[in-house]
Amino acid sequence: MSALTTRPGSSRRSRKWLTIGLFLLPGLALYLVFVIAPIIQAAHFSLYRWNGLTPLTDFIGLKNYQAAFASSVFWGALGNNVTVIILSLTIQIPFSLALAVLLNRRFRGRAVFRLLFFVPYVLSEAITGIVFRLLLQPDSVFDAIVKSAGLGSFLTDWLGDTSIVMFTLFVIITWKYFGFHMIIMLAGLQGIPKELEEAAYIDGADRRQAFRFITLPLLGPTIRVSIFLSVIGALQLFDMVWVTTGGGPVNASNTMAINMFKTGFVKQQMGYGSALAVILFLLALVVALLYQRLVLRRDIDGAITSYNG
C-alpha cells in the first residue's frame, strides 16, 4: 500500500527533473562547446611549442609559462591592466556615482542628460577607438581646439607618447563606460525609499549626512556590482585599445589580451599565446571568485534570505 502511495509523487519528481534537464540541456551544450572545450584546448596547446599550422609534436611542458613570467612585455601588459583598474576605481566609479546622484534629483531636462550620458556606451568599441584615433592625431581637431583655447604649450602626441598613452586611453574608456555605471547606480538610487532620507532630515541630518549614513550604505550592493564589472572589464580590455593604438607605441599600451593576440596570431606563437590565454583566464577567475567570496557573498545571502522570508 505504501509503495502505491509513493509512486505518484516520485513520478512527478522524475518528470520535474526531466523537464528541468531538457530546458538546461541546450544552454549547457553551448557552454561546454564554446567555453569549457576552448579552455581545455588552450591549456593543451600551451604545453607545446606550436605555430598553429604544424602538428603538435614539440612538447615543452610548462616552459611557455616560464617564458611568460620572465617576460618584461608580459609584466608591462599586466601593469597596464592594473593601472586601468586603479584609475577606474578611484576616478570612473566615483564620477559615475556623482552624476547618478545629480541626475536622481528632479529638474527640467534630466531625462535628456541621462540619454546623452548613456549614448557613448551604445557605440561599439571599434567605432569609439577609430573616432578618438582620428581626433587625437597630431594637428587634428583636438589639437586645434587646444590651440584656440590658448593652451598650445600643453600639446603632445596623445597616443604616441609612451608616458601618457595609458592615461589618454583611460580618458577614452571613461567616456565610453561612465554612462553604463551611471545607469546602474541610478537604478540603485531609485530603489531606495525616499521616506528614509525624509526621516533623516526630520531627525536633524543635513543632505551630506543623509547621503553618507543612509543613501551610501543602501547603495552598497549596487556599487559593489559596478566595481566587479569594472574590474573584470579592465582585465579583459582589448577591442578599444587594439583599434586605437594596437598596443603601441613600443608596447606602452599593451594589455594582457593584446599581448596574447599579438603573440598568437601576429607572431604565430600559438603555444605561447595559449599559455597567456590560460594565465589571463585563471587571473580573471581567481579575482571573480575571491570578490564573490569576500565582497558579494553577504549581498547574495541577504537577497536569498529576503526572498525566502
C-alpha positions in Angstrom: 0.0 0.0 0.0 2.8 2.4 0.9 4.5 1.6 -2.4 1.4 2.6 -4.3 1.1 5.9 -2.4 4.7 6.9 -3.1 4.8 6.1 -6.8 2.8 9.1 -8.0 5.0 11.6 -6.0 8.2 10.0 -7.2 6.9 10.0 -10.8 6.0 13.7 -10.6 9.5 14.5 -9.2 11.1 12.5 -12.0 9.1 14.3 -14.6 10.0 17.6 -13.0 13.8 16.9 -13.1 13.5 15.6 -16.6 11.8 18.8 -17.7 14.5 20.9 -15.9 17.2 18.9 -17.6 15.7 19.3 -21.0 15.5 23.0 -20.6 19.1 23.2 -19.4 20.5 20.9 -22.0 20.8 23.4 -24.9 22.4 26.1 -22.8 24.7 23.5 -21.1 25.7 22.1 -24.5 26.6 25.5 -25.9 28.5 26.3 -22.7 30.5 23.1 -23.0 31.3 23.6 -26.7 32.1 27.3 -26.7 33.5 27.9 -23.2 34.8 24.7 -21.5 36.2 23.0 -24.6 38.2 26.0 -25.8 39.7 26.4 -22.3 40.8 22.8 -22.2 42.1 23.1 -25.8 44.1 26.2 -24.9 45.6 24.5 -21.8 46.6 21.6 -24.0 48.2 23.9 -26.7 50.1 25.8 -24.0 52.2 22.8 -23.3 53.7 22.8 -26.9 55.9 25.0 -29.0 53.5 25.4 -31.9 52.9 27.9 -34.7 49.2 26.9 -35.2 49.8 25.2 -38.5 52.1 22.2 -38.0 51.2 19.1 -35.9 51.5 19.2 -32.2 54.8 17.4 -31.7 57.2 19.7 -29.8 56.1 19.1 -26.2 57.8 21.5 -23.8 55.7 21.3 -20.7 55.5 24.4 -18.7 58.2 26.3 -20.5 55.7 28.7 -22.1 54.5 29.7 -18.7 58.1 30.2 -17.5 58.8 32.4 -20.5 55.7 34.4 -19.8 56.6 35.2 -16.2 60.1 36.0 -17.3 59.0 38.4 -20.0 59.1 42.2 -19.3 56.4 42.6 -22.0 54.0 40.3 -20.0 54.6 42.3 -16.8 54.2 45.6 -18.6 50.9 44.4 -20.0 49.7 43.3 -16.6 50.8 46.6 -15.2 48.7 48.4 -17.7 45.6 46.4 -16.8 46.2 47.1 -13.1 46.6 50.8 -13.9 43.2 50.9 -15.7 41.7 49.0 -12.7 43.1 51.5 -10.2 42.0 54.5 -12.2 38.6 53.1 -12.8 38.0 52.5 -9.0 39.4 55.9 -8.0 38.0 58.1 -10.8 35.5 56.5 -13.1 33.2 54.9 -10.4 33.1 58.0 -8.1 32.4 60.2 -11.1 29.6 57.9 -12.3 28.2 57.9 -8.7 28.3 61.7 -8.5 26.4 62.0 -11.8 23.8 59.4 -10.8 23.1 61.3 -7.6 22.8 64.6 -9.5 20.5 63.1 -12.2 18.4 61.4 -9.5 17.1 64.8 -8.4 14.1 66.4 -10.0 15.0 69.2 -12.5 13.9 70.2 -16.0 15.6 68.2 -18.8 17.2 65.4 -16.6 15.9 62.7 -19.0 17.8 64.4 -21.8 21.0 64.4 -19.8 20.6 60.8 -18.9 20.2 59.9 -22.5 23.2 62.0 -23.6 25.5 60.5 -20.9 24.4 56.9 -21.8 24.8 57.3 -25.6 28.6 56.6 -25.6 28.0 53.2 -24.1 25.8 52.3 -27.1 28.7 52.9 -29.5 30.9 49.9 -30.3 34.5 49.8 -29.0 35.8 49.7 -32.6 33.9 52.9 -33.6 35.0 54.7 -30.4 38.6 53.7 -31.0 38.6 54.9 -34.6 36.9 58.2 -33.8 39.3 59.1 -31.0 42.3 57.9 -33.0 41.4 60.4 -35.7 40.6 63.2 -33.1 43.9 62.8 -31.2 46.3 62.6 -34.2 48.9 65.4 -34.3 47.4 68.7 -35.8 43.9 67.2 -35.8 40.6 68.6 -34.4 41.5 68.2 -30.7 44.9 70.0 -31.1 43.2 72.8 -33.0 40.7 73.2 -30.1 43.6 73.3 -27.6 45.5 75.9 -29.6 42.4 78.1 -29.9 41.9 78.0 -26.1 45.5 79.3 -25.7 46.8 76.1 -24.3 49.2 75.2 -27.1 52.1 74.6 -24.7 50.3 71.6 -23.4 50.1 69.9 -26.8 51.7 66.5 -27.1 51.3 63.3 -29.1 48.5 61.9 -27.0 48.6 58.4 -28.5 52.3 58.4 -29.4 53.9 59.4 -26.0 54.8 56.3 -24.0 54.4 58.2 -20.7 50.8 59.3 -21.2 49.3 56.9 -23.7 47.6 54.8 -21.0 46.1 57.9 -19.3 44.8 59.0 -22.7 43.2 55.6 -23.2 41.7 55.7 -19.8 40.0 59.0 -20.6 38.6 57.3 -23.7 37.5 54.3 -21.7 35.9 56.5 -19.1 34.0 58.5 -21.8 32.7 55.2 -23.2 31.6 53.4 -19.9 30.8 56.1 -17.3 27.2 56.2 -18.6 26.8 52.5 -18.1 27.9 52.7 -14.4 25.8 55.8 -14.0 22.7 54.0 -15.1 23.4 51.1 -12.8 23.8 53.4 -9.8 20.8 55.5 -10.9 18.7 52.3 -10.8 20.0 51.6 -7.3 19.2 55.1 -6.1 15.7 54.8 -7.4 15.2 51.6 -5.4 15.9 53.4 -2.1 12.7 54.7 -0.4 12.5 58.5 -0.2 11.0 58.1 3.2 14.3 57.1 4.7 16.0 60.4 3.7 13.0 62.4 4.8 13.1 60.7 8.2 16.8 61.6 8.5 16.0 65.2 7.6 13.4 65.3 10.3 15.9 64.0 12.8 18.2 66.9 12.1 20.6 65.4 9.4 21.7 67.6 6.5 21.9 66.4 2.9 25.5 65.3 3.3 24.9 63.3 6.4 21.8 61.7 4.9 23.8 60.6 1.9 26.7 59.3 3.9 24.7 57.4 6.5 21.5 56.5 4.6 21.9 56.5 0.9 25.5 55.3 0.5 25.1 52.2 2.7 21.9 51.2 1.0 23.6 51.7 -2.4 26.5 49.5 -1.4 25.3 46.3 -3.2 24.9 48.3 -6.4 28.3 49.9 -6.1 29.9 46.5 -5.4 28.4 45.1 -8.6 29.6 48.1 -10.6 33.1 47.6 -9.2 33.1 44.0 -10.1 32.1 44.7 -13.7 34.7 47.4 -14.0 37.5 45.1 -12.7 36.6 42.2 -14.9 36.2 44.5 -17.9 39.6 46.1 -17.3 41.3 42.7 -17.1 39.8 41.7 -20.5 40.4 45.1 -22.2 41.2 44.5 -25.9 38.9 46.0 -28.6 39.2 49.7 -28.0 42.9 49.7 -27.2 43.7 47.5 -30.2 41.8 49.8 -32.6 43.2 53.0 -31.1 46.9 52.2 -30.6 47.4 48.5 -31.4 49.3 48.2 -28.1 51.9 50.8 -29.1 53.9 52.8 -29.0 56.7 50.3 -28.1 54.2 48.1 -26.2 53.4 51.1 -23.9 49.6 50.4 -24.1 49.8 46.6 -24.3 47.2 44.8 -22.2 47.2 41.1 -21.4 44.6 40.4 -24.1 46.5 42.4 -26.7 49.8 40.6 -25.7 48.0 37.3 -26.1 46.6 38.2 -29.5 49.8 39.6 -30.9 51.8 36.6 -29.7 49.4 34.0 -31.0 48.1 35.5 -34.3 50.7 38.1 -35.3 53.9 36.3 -34.3 52.3 32.9 -34.9 53.5 31.5 -31.5 50.2 29.8 -30.7 51.6 27.7 -27.9 53.0 30.7 -26.1 49.8 32.7 -26.9 47.7 29.8 -25.4 49.7 30.0 -22.2 49.0 33.7 -22.0 45.3 33.0 -22.5 45.3 30.4 -19.7 47.0 32.9 -17.4 44.5 35.6 -18.2 41.6 33.2 -17.7 43.0 32.0 -14.3 43.6 35.6 -13.2 40.1 36.7 -14.0 38.6 33.5 -12.4 40.6 34.0 -9.2 39.6 37.7 -9.0 35.9 36.8 -9.7 35.8 34.0 -7.1 37.6 36.0 -4.4 35.4 39.0 -5.0 32.3 36.9 -4.8 33.5 35.1 -1.7 34.8 38.2 0.2 32.6 41.0 -1.1 29.4 39.9 -2.8 28.6 37.0 -0.6 26.7 39.0 2.0 24.7 40.7 -0.7 23.7 37.3 -2.2 23.0 35.8 1.2 20.9 38.8 2.1 18.9 38.6 -1.1 18.3 34.9 -0.6 17.2 35.4 3.0 14.8 38.2 1.9 13.4 36.1 -0.8 12.8 33.1 1.5 11.3 35.4 4.0 
